[in-house]
């Protein structure tokens, strides 16, 4: 699953980041939750902030050293899209 998040800092900087498998696994480990729970629509601000923080850090975007420091610098955060981690496109059929 890939989740695209847009966040705006208190300094007015806008960033768009997309999660990766390592980001989602880090979230699962930290919060003892499973990605499958997301299909129930049970997403909180802390979840979005963690995904944005980890995604930004892994993308090389300068961020505060701690998640709490990152949260303190947020003005807004929004999920702008989501997709399967490895979309297959068309269904595969075997004509044999």
C-alpha positions as CSV (number, residue, x, y, z in Angstrom):
1,X,0.0,0.0,0.0
2,X,1.2,3.4,-0.9
3,X,-0.2,6.5,0.7
4,X,0.4,10.0,-0.6
5,X,0.4,12.7,2.0
6,X,0.7,16.4,1.7
7,X,1.8,18.5,4.6
8,X,2.4,22.2,5.2
9,X,4.8,23.4,7.8
10,X,4.3,26.4,10.1
11,X,6.9,28.1,7.9
12,X,4.6,27.7,4.9
13,X,6.6,25.0,3.1
14,X,4.5,22.3,1.3
15,X,5.7,18.8,0.8
16,X,4.1,15.8,-0.8
17,X,5.5,12.4,0.2
18,X,4.5,8.8,-0.5
19,X,4.9,5.9,1.9
20,X,6.9,2.8,1.0
21,X,6.8,-0.8,2.3
22,X,9.6,0.0,4.9
23,X,7.6,3.0,6.1
24,X,4.4,1.0,6.6
25,X,6.4,-1.8,8.4
26,X,8.1,0.8,10.7
27,X,4.6,2.1,11.5
28,X,3.3,-1.5,12.2
29,X,6.2,-2.2,14.5
30,X,5.9,1.1,16.4
31,X,2.2,1.1,16.9
32,X,1.6,-2.7,17.0
33,X,-1.1,-2.4,14.3
34,X,-1.5,-4.1,10.9
35,X,-1.8,-2.3,7.6
36,X,-5.0,-4.4,6.9
37,X,-6.7,-2.3,9.6
38,X,-6.5,0.7,7.3
39,X,-9.2,-0.7,5.1
40,X,-11.6,-0.1,8.0
41,X,-11.0,3.7,7.7
42,X,-9.3,3.7,11.1
43,X,-6.7,6.4,10.4
44,X,-5.7,9.0,13.0
45,X,-3.6,12.1,12.8
46,X,-0.7,10.4,14.6
47,X,-0.7,7.7,11.9
48,X,-0.6,10.3,9.1
49,X,2.1,12.3,10.9
50,X,4.3,9.2,11.4
51,X,3.9,8.2,7.7
52,X,4.8,11.7,6.6
53,X,7.8,12.0,9.0
54,X,9.2,8.6,8.0
55,X,8.6,9.2,4.3
56,X,10.2,12.6,4.4
57,X,13.2,11.3,6.4
58,X,13.7,8.5,3.9
59,X,13.4,10.9,1.0
60,X,16.0,13.3,2.3
61,X,13.7,16.1,3.1
62,X,15.1,18.1,6.1
63,X,12.9,17.5,9.1
64,X,13.3,17.8,12.9
65,X,15.2,15.0,14.7
66,X,12.1,13.7,16.5
67,X,8.5,12.9,15.5
68,X,7.3,15.3,18.2
69,X,9.4,18.1,16.7
70,X,8.0,17.3,13.3
71,X,4.4,17.5,14.6
72,X,5.1,20.8,16.4
73,X,6.1,22.3,13.0
74,X,3.0,21.1,11.1
75,X,0.3,23.5,10.1
76,X,-1.8,21.0,8.1
77,X,-1.6,17.4,6.9
78,X,-3.8,15.5,4.4
79,X,-3.9,12.1,2.7
80,X,-4.2,13.0,-1.0
81,X,-4.1,9.5,-2.4
82,X,-3.6,5.8,-1.9
83,X,-2.8,2.8,-4.1
84,X,-1.7,-0.8,-3.8
85,X,2.1,-1.1,-3.3
86,X,2.5,-3.2,-6.4
87,X,-0.4,-2.6,-8.7
88,X,-0.8,-5.3,-11.3
89,X,-2.7,-3.3,-13.9
90,X,-4.8,-5.7,-16.0
91,X,-5.9,-9.1,-14.7
92,X,-3.6,-11.9,-15.7
93,X,-5.3,-14.8,-17.6
94,X,-3.7,-18.0,-18.7
95,X,-4.8,-19.2,-22.1
96,X,-3.1,-22.6,-21.8
